[in-house]
């Protein structure tokens, strides 16, 4: 199967303020390379400050990279090509409620990316919104409701609808399942897996929950202090972690799970 997304030597550094004469450079993400195929999920784990969120921002174009390239279907994504990024690489955050404008109906929220990125007329856009809401397990008529009228799990489905409405190829899930209770989380994972198969999506899953990662992802990449310290097939890495950072993350979560049982 051909690769869908390929990242080559992507890095991010900042110049610290107050050092304009003697430049102080802080590197938050060392050059990193990886690839992912359609229908596959790559999990990214690491302690706080390891570079996970920085990598996500670079991929969606929220920040320019200091070096490296991102290839989508063999084509280089240039900095500033926001419309192309917006269509093909989407992101879902942990707290979906804060990303939904409370003064807009769901119709208005989902219509905005369609107006900006498609040539569709109003009728066609409305049909697509209805179909997309049904695809994520909501009712078509929910388009007339406001965000405050939905539960947390439903809001996450709305965020998912907004992410897939432009028919993207890559979706980044930045702790997108963390705020859901276990039953809703299971429903959401099943929905994401169904959509992945239907649409050929590639997911990049950023999560602290190793149970979700074990169940959901195909490959895993472990970051520490901006560097990749371990990568491979998810089950191989989790069953036989080689790096001390990976071992520490696994031990920490196993301890938390045992504590909850006690």
BAFI-3210 file (N, C-alpha, C; in Angstrom, 3 decimals, decimal comma, padded with zeros to 6 digits):
// residues 262
n [1|2|3|4|5|6|7|8|9|10|11|12|13|14|15|16|17|18|19|20|21|22|23|24|25|26|27|28|29|30|31|32|33|34|35|36|37|38|39|40|41|42|43|44|45|46|47|48|49|50|51|52|53|54|55|56|57|58|59|60|61|62|63|64|65|66|67|68|69|70|71|72|73|74|75|76|77|78|79|80|81|82|83|84|85|86|87|88|89|90|91|92|93|94|95|96|97|98|99|100|101|102|103|104|105|106|107|108|109|110|111|112|113|114|115|116|117|118|119|120|121|122|123|124|125|126|127|128|129|130|131|132|133|134|135|136|137|138|139|140|141|142|143|144|145|146|147|148|149|150|151|152|153|154|155|156|157|158|159|160|161|162|163|164|165|166|167|168|169|170|171|172|173|174|175|176|177|178|179|180|181|182|183|184|185|186|187|188|189|190|191|192|193|194|195|196|197|198|199|200|201|202|203|204|205|206|207|208|209|210|211|212|213|214|215|216|217|218|219|220|221|222|223|224|225|226|227|228|229|230|231|232|233|234|235|236|237|238|239|240|241|242|243|244|245|246|247|248|249|250|251|252|253|254|255|256|257|258|259|260|261|262]
n.u [000,841|000,567|002,245|000,540|000,934|004,013|006,654|009,530|012,457|011,443|011,396|011,431|012,330|012,873|013,673|014,856|013,380|014,844|017,425|018,611|021,034|022,915|022,108|019,860|018,881|016,176|015,422|012,566|011,599|013,356|014,850|012,560|011,255|008,796|006,225|002,874|000,200|-002,893|-005,924|-004,633|-003,405|-001,352|000,134|001,182|003,181|004,362|006,035|004,820|005,634|007,226|007,080|004,903|002,478|003,551|004,446|001,947|000,865|002,601|002,009|-000,661|-000,323|-000,500|001,693|004,811|007,331|010,754|012,560|012,606|010,185|006,748|004,957|002,116|000,342|002,535|002,997|004,531|003,669|003,421|004,492|002,053|000,180|-002,617|-005,275|-005,106|-004,001|-006,073|-008,132|-007,157|-005,801|-006,967|-007,970|-008,851|-009,716|-009,247|-011,198|-014,047|-016,214|-015,314|-014,422|-016,554|-018,535|-020,754|-022,801|-023,611|-025,555|-025,466|-025,623|-024,596|-021,998|-020,899|-021,238|-019,467|-016,682|-017,292|-018,228|-015,875|-014,112|-015,232|-017,032|-019,740|-023,306|-025,877|-027,918|-026,683|-024,649|-026,117|-027,298|-025,024|-024,153|-026,258|-026,013|-023,444|-023,727|-025,434|-023,705|-021,945|-023,508|-025,548|-028,654|-030,029|-031,595|-030,447|-028,857|-030,081|-029,853|-028,247|-024,878|-024,964|-027,076|-026,378|-024,880|-021,625|-020,468|-021,950|-021,165|-018,531|-018,928|-019,992|-017,746|-016,198|-017,736|-017,375|-014,690|-014,529|-016,043|-014,981|-013,911|-011,283|-007,884|-006,174|-006,511|-005,889|-005,917|-005,960|-005,655|-008,351|-010,214|-010,046|-011,692|-014,034|-016,338|-015,815|-017,740|-018,792|-016,410|-015,676|-017,727|-017,091|-014,559|-015,188|-016,784|-014,896|-013,157|-014,865|-015,364|-012,789|-012,346|-014,373|-013,700|-011,009|-009,211|-006,294|-005,136|-003,634|-002,842|-002,736|-002,183|-002,491|-003,501|-002,791|-004,215|-006,189|-004,493|-003,258|-005,441|-006,342|-004,358|-001,981|000,738|003,404|004,975|007,437|008,099|010,586|011,755|011,706|012,724|012,625|012,518|011,847|010,206|007,765|005,790|002,744|001,959|004,315|006,134|004,852|004,662|007,317|009,093|011,916|013,325|014,152|012,416|009,996|009,510|009,147|006,824|004,959|005,061|004,180|001,503|000,435|000,671|-001,130|-003,524|-003,696|-003,929|-006,417|-008,048|-007,674]
n.v [-001,196|002,201|005,067|007,671|010,058|011,678|012,609|014,527|015,091|017,113|019,982|022,210|025,303|027,986|031,447|032,871|035,525|038,715|038,181|039,330|040,294|038,354|035,514|033,257|030,107|027,932|024,620|022,829|020,702|018,184|017,276|015,242|012,262|010,380|008,151|007,503|005,355|005,232|004,278|003,615|004,029|006,148|006,379|008,824|009,280|010,521|012,269|015,260|018,182|016,987|017,429|016,703|018,205|020,361|019,139|018,393|020,939|021,832|020,046|020,649|023,185|025,321|026,481|027,559|025,345|024,951|023,564|021,008|018,863|018,252|015,763|015,055|012,598|012,435|015,052|018,125|019,950|023,311|025,977|028,297|027,435|027,306|026,740|024,342|022,709|022,844|021,500|018,894|017,977|017,641|018,559|017,409|018,434|018,043|019,262|019,647|021,318|023,944|024,684|025,094|027,581|029,186|030,870|030,209|028,112|024,525|024,074|026,504|026,366|024,129|024,884|026,896|026,017|024,801|026,894|028,353|026,616|025,121|024,922|024,655|025,226|026,719|024,817|022,360|022,382|022,237|019,710|018,129|018,678|017,598|014,872|014,348|014,750|012,620|010,576|010,584|009,672|011,352|013,233|014,503|016,785|017,957|019,980|022,395|023,048|024,486|024,543|024,323|022,702|020,100|017,040|016,244|014,079|014,172|016,656|016,107|014,459|016,282|017,889|015,999|015,672|018,188|017,980|015,976|016,874|018,109|016,064|015,015|013,651|013,041|012,927|014,499|013,530|015,081|014,275|013,763|011,985|011,996|013,354|011,962|009,628|006,106|004,448|006,141|006,733|004,284|004,017|006,172|005,472|003,193|004,410|006,098|004,174|002,925|005,062|005,426|003,157|003,478|005,919|005,853|007,047|008,381|008,331|010,360|009,861|011,431|010,814|010,148|007,894|004,695|002,384|002,993|003,547|001,054|-000,445|000,988|001,933|001,348|001,744|003,198|006,044|007,288|010,159|012,253|015,031|016,431|014,613|011,571|008,635|006,006|003,754|001,922|-001,047|-000,951|-002,975|-004,432|-002,564|-001,889|-004,296|-005,091|-002,838|-000,866|001,467|003,534|005,657|004,925|002,606|003,739|005,292|003,271|001,786|003,716|004,146|001,593|001,366|003,342|002,227|-000,093|001,103|002,317|000,074|-000,944]
n.w [000,000|-000,869|000,542|002,244|003,679|004,108|006,097|006,247|007,890|009,607|011,639|014,536|015,807|018,119|018,480|021,362|023,199|023,797|023,175|020,912|019,988|020,649|019,537|020,946|020,544|020,831|020,527|019,937|018,622|017,261|014,039|012,376|010,967|009,267|008,007|006,817|005,942|004,027|005,708|008,037|011,438|013,252|016,328|018,668|021,392|024,575|027,256|028,965|027,185|025,312|022,607|021,118|020,638|019,279|016,922|015,850|015,327|013,329|011,291|010,602|009,731|011,446|012,551|011,127|009,902|010,958|009,468|006,902|005,151|004,229|002,727|000,845|-000,683|-002,377|-003,091|-002,218|000,667|000,994|003,180|004,105|002,319|003,143|002,458|001,047|003,056|004,930|003,695|003,383|005,684|008,827|012,202|015,444|018,648|022,267|024,036|022,783|023,084|023,498|021,016|019,428|018,237|020,316|019,500|017,008|014,838|014,275|011,585|010,548|011,590|010,277|007,699|007,186|006,558|004,128|002,508|002,256|001,002|-001,089|-004,261|-004,001|-004,168|-002,038|-001,567|-002,177|-000,268|002,089|001,851|001,990|004,578|006,087|005,381|006,367|009,128|009,696|009,097|011,234|013,250|014,157|013,899|010,866|011,189|013,359|012,550|012,901|015,522|018,472|019,861|022,744|023,231|023,116|024,359|025,848|024,446|022,066|021,112|020,484|018,333|016,556|016,158|014,874|012,565|011,438|010,905|008,918|006,816|004,595|003,197|004,023|004,072|006,085|009,579|012,606|015,871|018,708|021,768|021,631|022,624|025,305|027,172|027,305|028,801|029,581|028,137|026,130|024,911|023,785|021,894|020,249|019,294|017,779|015,850|014,628|013,560|011,735|009,958|009,054|007,501|005,571|004,331|003,824|005,551|007,187|010,454|012,945|016,104|019,095|022,353|025,894|026,883|027,059|026,725|024,835|022,708|022,275|021,378|019,186|017,400|014,695|014,362|016,331|017,804|019,866|021,669|023,158|024,751|022,330|020,508|018,573|020,236|020,119|017,907|015,958|015,244|017,002|018,933|019,141|020,212|022,604|023,927|024,157|025,109|024,274|024,892|027,703|028,256|027,035|028,513|031,036|030,635|030,114|032,509|034,315|033,530|033,890|036,645|037,447|036,505|038,122|040,628|040,446|040,382|042,914]
ca.u [000,000|001,386|002,157|-000,332|001,627|005,425|007,296|010,980|013,348|010,661|011,895|010,943|013,166|012,466|014,686|014,380|013,270|015,850|018,766|018,720|022,440|023,531|020,914|019,671|017,911|015,639|014,837|011,503|011,399|014,505|014,404|011,776|010,774|007,914|005,199|001,657|-000,628|-004,344|-006,533|-003,764|-003,341|-000,062|000,014|002,353|003,132|005,527|005,709|004,502|006,770|008,071|007,020|003,734|001,584|004,296|004,386|000,584|000,707|003,340|001,316|-001,871|000,035|-000,738|002,996|005,756|008,453|012,082|013,193|011,923|009,069|005,595|004,438|000,794|000,187|003,701|003,129|005,018|002,784|004,215|004,019|001,180|-000,880|-003,576|-006,485|-004,778|-003,871|-007,386|-008,947|-006,612|-005,358|-007,872|-007,579|-009,907|-009,088|-009,820|-012,410|-014,780|-017,162|-014,710|-014,126|-017,820|-019,065|-022,098|-023,798|-023,935|-026,178|-024,583|-025,642|-023,663|-020,650|-020,431|-021,321|-018,341|-015,593|-017,774|-018,247|-014,504|-013,270|-015,909|-017,857|-021,113|-024,342|-026,455|-028,672|-025,716|-023,958|-027,053|-027,418|-023,784|-024,164|-027,202|-025,405|-022,280|-024,228|-025,927|-022,533|-021,319|-024,468|-026,502|-029,782|-029,884|-032,256|-029,598|-028,188|-030,775|-029,647|-027,053|-023,969|-025,308|-028,183|-025,824|-024,011|-020,209|-020,223|-022,528|-020,312|-017,357|-019,382|-020,100|-016,368|-015,789|-018,437|-016,695|-013,379|-014,602|-016,979|-014,232|-013,322|-009,829|-007,179|-005,496|-007,113|-005,081|-006,751|-005,115|-006,360|-009,759|-011,074|-009,683|-012,734|-015,228|-016,356|-015,431|-018,733|-018,805|-015,113|-015,749|-018,576|-016,361|-013,491|-015,824|-017,190|-013,684|-012,669|-015,786|-015,104|-011,472|-012,507|-015,230|-013,120|-009,578|-008,524|-005,139|-005,241|-002,486|-003,465|-001,931|-002,949|-001,785|-004,185|-002,144|-005,234|-006,747|-003,447|-003,092|-006,611|-006,727|-003,306|-001,186|002,141|003,578|006,215|007,635|008,900|011,129|012,562|011,755|013,370|012,013|013,399|011,456|009,066|007,548|004,427|002,257|002,005|005,723|006,745|004,212|004,961|008,747|009,686|013,377|013,895|013,740|011,268|008,825|009,306|008,627|005,445|004,144|005,007|003,366|000,089|000,066|000,519|-002,382|-004,641|-003,770|-004,395|-007,869|-008,708|-007,626]
ca.v [000,000|003,405|005,990|008,826|011,221|011,445|013,748|014,417|015,981|018,259|020,460|023,523|026,019|029,357|032,350|033,405|036,974|039,370|037,760|039,679|040,467|037,028|034,704|032,041|029,282|026,788|023,622|022,077|019,464|017,819|016,746|014,021|011,688|009,219|008,079|006,793|004,954|005,320|003,220|003,291|004,988|006,316|006,978|009,569|009,409|011,150|013,056|016,657|018,935|016,144|017,903|016,134|019,270|021,137|018,369|018,519|022,295|021,905|019,249|021,337|024,500|026,385|027,116|027,151|024,508|025,538|022,822|019,771|018,878|017,374|015,320|014,423|011,966|012,722|016,486|018,870|020,982|024,497|026,907|029,311|026,809|026,985|026,139|022,945|022,020|022,793|020,490|017,538|017,597|018,261|018,283|017,410|018,681|017,369|019,912|020,052|022,379|025,273|024,989|025,317|028,915|028,992|031,753|029,699|026,790|023,511|024,351|027,595|025,902|023,201|025,545|027,820|025,454|024,517|028,166|028,803|025,651|024,395|025,749|024,190|026,211|026,558|023,562|021,263|022,418|021,777|018,265|017,530|018,817|016,600|013,551|014,223|014,570|011,250|009,697|010,520|009,158|012,367|013,423|015,608|017,977|018,563|021,151|023,605|023,216|025,211|023,644|024,093|021,754|018,756|016,496|016,245|013,087|014,666|017,751|015,520|013,980|017,477|018,232|015,004|016,020|019,360|017,543|015,118|017,391|018,471|014,830|015,063|012,383|012,828|013,585|014,459|013,450|015,568|013,940|013,983|011,035|012,023|013,902|011,120|008,494|004,881|003,941|007,061|006,603|003,079|004,340|007,095|004,711|002,366|005,317|006,520|003,034|002,756|006,145|005,182|002,164|004,038|007,070|005,678|008,056|008,105|009,059|010,553|009,849|011,913|010,421|009,609|006,669|003,608|001,394|003,435|003,404|-000,382|-000,928|001,831|002,314|000,330|002,053|004,120|006,810|007,817|011,383|012,723|016,240|016,802|013,586|010,243|007,697|004,638|003,673|000,594|-001,534|-000,637|-004,113|-004,798|-001,584|-001,926|-005,573|-005,170|-001,500|-000,900|002,691|003,779|006,578|004,094|001,738|004,582|005,645|002,063|001,469|004,748|003,913|000,327|001,658|004,093|001,293|-000,940|001,947|002,510|-001,189|-001,035]
ca.w [000,000|-000,996|001,661|002,033|004,242|004,408|006,757|006,100|008,641|010,082|012,930|014,971|016,778|018,416|019,007|022,626|023,260|024,614|022,768|019,486|019,639|020,759|019,318|021,721|019,827|021,558|019,622|020,607|017,867|016,429|012,740|012,556|009,706|009,369|006,966|007,212|004,807|004,173|006,525|009,163|012,546|013,907|017,657|019,144|022,847|025,186|028,435|028,706|026,679|024,453|021,232|020,430|020,168|018,275|015,680|015,329|014,775|012,068|010,274|010,127|009,222|012,422|012,717|010,080|010,335|010,792|008,376|006,527|004,207|004,420|001,433|000,855|-001,993|-003,193|-003,343|-001,059|001,206|001,277|004,200|003,527|001,507|004,192|001,897|000,755|004,345|005,568|003,027|003,416|007,026|009,802|013,578|016,464|019,942|023,430|024,536|021,587|023,404|023,380|019,614|018,733|018,546|020,889|018,889|015,677|014,752|013,700|010,144|010,283|011,903|009,248|006,393|007,012|005,747|002,772|001,785|002,013|000,291|-002,166|-005,152|-003,885|-003,849|-000,703|-001,495|-002,153|001,025|003,123|001,684|002,467|006,040|006,594|005,190|007,239|010,493|009,790|009,023|012,558|014,218|014,593|012,995|009,924|011,728|014,387|011,985|013,336|016,962|018,919|020,597|024,152|023,292|022,943|025,409|025,495|023,402|020,816|020,637|019,856|017,022|015,707|015,798|013,883|011,330|010,879|010,411|007,725|005,813|003,387|002,667|004,216|003,983|007,363|010,732|013,815|017,077|019,792|023,018|021,293|023,334|026,727|028,039|027,239|029,725|028,854|027,179|024,987|024,242|022,950|020,744|019,373|018,636|016,746|014,780|013,924|012,784|010,602|009,004|008,473|006,437|004,521|003,650|003,598|006,359|008,036|011,720|013,833|017,425|020,215|023,535|027,055|027,255|026,329|026,386|023,551|021,690|021,985|020,650|018,061|016,458|014,017|014,625|017,449|017,833|021,222|021,679|024,432|024,581|020,925|019,687|018,505|020,954|019,769|016,992|015,412|015,361|018,347|019,853|019,356|021,112|023,924|024,582|024,444|024,959|024,329|025,462|029,094|028,269|026,740|029,682|032,122|030,307|030,284|033,938|034,968|033,261|034,522|038,070|037,597|036,323|039,312|041,724|040,278|040,731|044,373]
c.u [000,882|001,195|001,298|000,370|003,069|006,043|008,805|011,700|012,644|011,155|011,305|011,860|012,636|013,688|014,132|014,397|014,363|017,270|019,007|020,163|023,165|022,394|020,920|018,547|017,498|014,965|013,820|011,175|012,604|013,993|013,767|011,247|009,880|006,941|004,011|000,827|-002,103|-004,844|-005,698|-003,783|-001,951|-000,288|001,322|002,203|004,417|005,089|005,359|005,756|007,681|008,063|005,811|002,844|002,260|004,240|003,008|000,370|001,434|002,597|000,087|-001,574|-000,230|000,543|003,906|006,880|009,760|012,847|012,328|010,760|007,975|005,044|003,073|000,525|001,333|003,940|003,571|003,984|003,651|003,625|003,190|000,070|-002,010|-004,835|-006,263|-004,666|-005,247|-008,253|-008,468|-006,160|-006,192|-007,479|-008,793|-009,232|-009,844|-011,164|-013,194|-015,720|-016,592|-014,398|-015,392|-018,397|-020,497|-023,187|-024,227|-024,643|-025,157|-024,514|-024,608|-022,211|-020,069|-020,428|-020,091|-017,189|-016,013|-017,806|-016,842|-013,744|-013,943|-016,713|-019,355|-022,081|-024,975|-027,182|-027,729|-025,001|-024,851|-027,231|-026,191|-023,701|-025,079|-026,590|-024,241|-022,702|-024,744|-024,767|-021,866|-022,326|-025,419|-027,635|-029,522|-030,467|-031,470|-028,864|-028,822|-030,586|-028,373|-026,181|-024,388|-026,420|-027,698|-024,982|-022,562|-019,878|-020,769|-021,698|-019,057|-017,708|-019,539|-018,719|-015,834|-016,448|-017,763|-015,341|-013,479|-015,402|-016,276|-013,543|-011,791|-009,207|-006,487|-006,248|-006,208|-006,014|-005,878|-005,852|-007,877|-010,719|-010,926|-010,831|-013,991|-015,168|-016,160|-016,442|-018,796|-017,508|-015,114|-016,595|-017,834|-015,248|-014,074|-016,257|-015,983|-013,125|-013,550|-015,518|-013,757|-011,567|-013,325|-014,496|-011,626|-008,724|-007,260|-005,299|-003,858|-003,066|-002,463|-002,723|-002,016|-002,361|-003,632|-003,099|-005,869|-005,734|-003,259|-004,230|-006,760|-005,641|-002,567|000,299|002,226|004,935|006,316|008,567|009,397|012,055|012,779|012,385|012,537|012,964|013,054|010,263|008,954|006,081|003,968|002,418|003,439|006,367|006,160|004,496|006,433|009,406|011,196|013,967|013,344|012,546|009,979|008,491|008,689|007,163|004,513|003,992|004,103|001,888|-000,387|-000,164|-000,798|-003,593|-004,818|-004,318|-005,905|-008,627|-008,753|-008,609]
c.v [001,254|004,325|007,196|010,110|010,839|012,729|013,526|015,493|017,256|018,678|021,825|024,079|027,426|030,160|032,991|034,929|037,531|038,999|038,107|039,918|039,122|036,011|033,424|031,236|028,110|025,847|022,795|020,776|019,238|017,286|015,359|013,564|010,487|009,235|007,300|006,515|005,211|004,103|002,856|004,406|004,966|007,009|007,680|009,762|010,060|011,964|014,485|017,401|018,154|016,583|017,417|017,222|020,145|020,441|018,493|019,877|022,448|021,176|019,957|022,738|025,641|027,140|026,675|026,299|025,262|024,850|021,617|019,978|017,913|017,055|014,668|013,905|012,338|014,186|017,201|019,913|022,174|025,296|027,996|028,732|026,344|026,308|024,661|022,138|021,795|021,697|019,075|017,057|018,364|017,818|018,342|017,493|017,972|017,958|020,476|021,217|023,765|025,647|025,226|026,661|028,791|029,835|031,288|028,358|025,812|023,677|025,424|027,167|025,014|023,833|026,407|027,216|025,127|025,781|028,576|027,905|024,884|025,352|025,452|025,337|025,868|025,221|022,363|021,209|021,882|020,268|017,547|017,595|017,775|015,199|013,321|014,030|013,143|010,251|009,538|010,145|010,189|012,451|014,601|016,901|018,634|019,799|022,463|023,897|024,025|024,270|023,338|023,065|020,293|018,339|016,560|015,272|013,524|015,805|017,195|014,961|015,143|017,918|017,265|015,293|017,202|018,967|016,778|015,726|017,798|017,266|014,840|013,681|012,016|013,590|013,384|014,521|013,818|015,413|014,058|013,071|011,134|012,444|013,032|010,003|007,207|004,390|004,823|006,963|005,394|003,319|005,201|006,373|003,851|003,213|005,749|005,396|002,776|003,811|005,953|004,207|002,708|005,057|006,929|006,645|007,510|008,946|009,203|010,792|010,286|011,647|009,956|008,252|005,501|002,478|001,714|003,197|001,947|-000,891|-000,272|001,978|001,109|000,487|003,099|004,800|007,471|009,021|011,681|013,898|016,560|015,791|012,310|009,265|006,239|004,689|002,255|000,220|-001,391|-001,796|-004,539|-003,869|-001,694|-003,223|-005,709|-003,808|-001,546|000,314|002,950|004,729|005,804|003,204|002,521|004,943|004,453|001,694|002,442|004,484|002,604|000,522|002,389|003,163|000,397|-000,156|002,140|001,237|-001,361|-000,069]
c.w [000,000|000,200|001,280|002,480|004,549|004,951|006,725|006,896|009,112|011,464|013,254|016,047|016,945|018,847|020,266|022,610|024,178|024,240|021,291|019,057|019,621|020,714|020,152|021,062|020,705|020,566|020,399|019,878|016,963|015,083|012,879|011,201|009,995|008,196|007,483|005,962|005,088|004,956|007,751|010,210|013,167|015,242|018,014|020,647|023,351|026,388|028,020|028,268|025,747|022,989|020,457|019,825|019,120|016,924|015,045|014,681|013,444|010,956|009,720|009,600|010,169|012,739|011,580|010,663|010,139|009,673|008,044|005,587|004,638|003,035|001,638|-000,548|-002,934|-003,483|-002,071|-000,642|001,617|002,424|003,518|002,671|002,434|003,644|001,599|002,042|004,961|004,973|003,315|004,793|008,041|011,213|014,489|017,821|021,070|023,851|023,364|021,846|023,198|021,936|018,798|019,168|019,051|020,240|017,502|015,760|014,165|012,181|009,797|010,527|010,808|007,858|006,114|006,205|004,320|001,922|001,361|001,048|-000,840|-003,049|-005,018|-003,597|-002,499|-000,545|-001,366|-000,804|002,130|003,055|002,247|003,993|006,665|006,526|006,158|008,690|010,690|009,804|010,390|013,651|014,802|013,584|012,059|010,462|012,859|013,866|012,459|014,821|017,226|019,769|022,029|024,321|023,189|024,146|024,938|024,381|022,050|020,229|019,950|018,480|016,042|015,247|014,742|012,535|010,645|010,286|009,094|006,582|004,522|002,748|002,795|004,047|005,298|008,454|011,939|015,017|018,276|021,116|022,837|022,054|024,846|027,636|028,094|028,281|028,923|027,821|025,940|024,195|023,317|021,704|019,729|018,618|017,516|015,557|013,951|013,048|011,564|009,523|008,313|007,306|005,275|003,663|003,354|004,390|007,009|009,289|012,359|015,214|018,487|021,486|024,647|027,463|026,436|025,990|025,047|022,440|021,288|021,095|019,276|016,996|015,874|014,338|015,723|017,347|019,210|021,151|023,087|024,145|023,106|019,994|019,673|019,164|020,651|018,834|016,458|015,465|016,815|019,315|020,144|020,384|022,518|024,669|024,965|024,234|025,161|025,037|026,858|029,193|028,023|027,933|030,837|031,879|030,531|031,757|034,681|034,763|033,890|036,015|038,320|037,481|037,543|040,498|041,654|040,672|042,248|044,982]
res [x|x|x|x|x|x|x|x|x|x|x|x|x|x|x|x|x|x|x|x|x|x|x|x|x|x|x|x|x|x|x|x|x|x|x|x|x|x|x|x|x|x|x|x|x|x|x|x|x|x|x|x|x|x|x|x|x|x|x|x|x|x|x|x|x|x|x|x|x|x|x|x|x|x|x|x|x|x|x|x|x|x|x|x|x|x|x|x|x|x|x|x|x|x|x|x|x|x|x|x|x|x|x|x|x|x|x|x|x|x|x|x|x|x|x|x|x|x|x|x|x|x|x|x|x|x|x|x|x|x|x|x|x|x|x|x|x|x|x|x|x|x|x|x|x|x|x|x|x|x|x|x|x|x|x|x|x|x|x|x|x|x|x|x|x|x|x|x|x|x|x|x|x|x|x|x|x|x|x|x|x|x|x|x|x|x|x|x|x|x|x|x|x|x|x|x|x|x|x|x|x|x|x|x|x|x|x|x|x|x|x|x|x|x|x|x|x|x|x|x|x|x|x|x|x|x|x|x|x|x|x|x|x|x|x|x|x|x|x|x|x|x|x|x|x|x|x|x|x|x|x|x|x|x|x|x|x|x|x|x|x|x]
***
